[in-house]
Amino acid sequence: MTDLNTRIHEAESRLLEELRRQRRLLREASEGGSGVSIGQKVADAVAATIGSWPFIIIQSFLLAGWVTLNVIAWMRHWDPYPFILLNLALSFQAAYAGPFILMSQNRQQDIDRRKAETDYQVNVKAELKIELLHEKIDALKEQELADLARAVRSLTEHLEARRG
């Protein structure tokens, strides 16, 4: 019985240590650990900026101002009606923003995949932990049943001795 308890205790210790290691790795990955390059940081910053409401609002005001100034001719028309220069500027912005956003999404996808793998490993380890607990409970039940059987035998022998 003590051999089983020792094995269970050792398995639990290994399991807990592995869970702690997995949590530490996950925390480092989510905090943007030392494995993040400057390019990845720039891509994340650009994607976060372009995907924000302040950027959309500011860009909308700039576009509205550009169009307004060119339509009412308050200043000299530097980009008349079809707004070819504005289209060129927006195309230029889209051509550079797209790859930054894709790089950021790919990095986030890698982080999500690592988190999913870690979650799976944690779930498997939790399942093993539950199985170990079931084994402990079963061992305790067996021991309790054996103790009860001994007690019943002892009481039966005691009663038979009194009767006889």
Contacts in CASP RR format, 6 or more apart in sequence:
PFRMAT RR
TARGET T0000
AUTHOR 0000-0000-0000
METHOD contacts of the structure
MODEL  1
MTDLNTRIHEAESRLLEELRRQRRLLREASEGGSGVSIGQKVADAVAATI
GSWPFIIIQSFLLAGWVTLNVIAWMRHWDPYPFILLNLALSFQAAYAGPF
ILMSQNRQQDIDRRKAETDYQVNVKAELKIELLHEKIDALKEQELADLAR
AVRSLTEHLEARRG
1 139 0 8 1.000
1 143 0 8 1.000
4 135 0 8 1.000
4 139 0 8 1.000
5 139 0 8 1.000
8 132 0 8 1.000
8 135 0 8 1.000
8 136 0 8 1.000
11 128 0 8 1.000
11 132 0 8 1.000
12 129 0 8 1.000
12 132 0 8 1.000
15 125 0 8 1.000
15 128 0 8 1.000
15 129 0 8 1.000
15 132 0 8 1.000
18 125 0 8 1.000
19 122 0 8 1.000
19 125 0 8 1.000
22 118 0 8 1.000
22 121 0 8 1.000
22 122 0 8 1.000
22 125 0 8 1.000
25 118 0 8 1.000
26 114 0 8 1.000
26 115 0 8 1.000
26 118 0 8 1.000
29 111 0 8 1.000
29 114 0 8 1.000
29 115 0 8 1.000
30 111 0 8 1.000
30 115 0 8 1.000
36 107 0 8 1.000
39 103 0 8 1.000
40 103 0 8 1.000
40 104 0 8 1.000
40 107 0 8 1.000
42 100 0 8 1.000
43 100 0 8 1.000
43 101 0 8 1.000
43 103 0 8 1.000
43 104 0 8 1.000
43 107 0 8 1.000
44 104 0 8 1.000
44 107 0 8 1.000
46 97 0 8 1.000
46 100 0 8 1.000
46 101 0 8 1.000
46 104 0 8 1.000
47 100 0 8 1.000
47 101 0 8 1.000
47 103 0 8 1.000
47 104 0 8 1.000
47 105 0 8 1.000
48 104 0 8 1.000
49 55 0 8 1.000
50 97 0 8 1.000
50 100 0 8 1.000
50 101 0 8 1.000
63 86 0 8 1.000
66 79 0 8 1.000
66 83 0 8 1.000
66 86 0 8 1.000
67 83 0 8 1.000
67 86 0 8 1.000
69 75 0 8 1.000
70 77 0 8 1.000
70 78 0 8 1.000
70 79 0 8 1.000
70 80 0 8 1.000
70 81 0 8 1.000
70 83 0 8 1.000
71 81 0 8 1.000
78 85 0 8 1.000
79 85 0 8 1.000
79 86 0 8 1.000
END
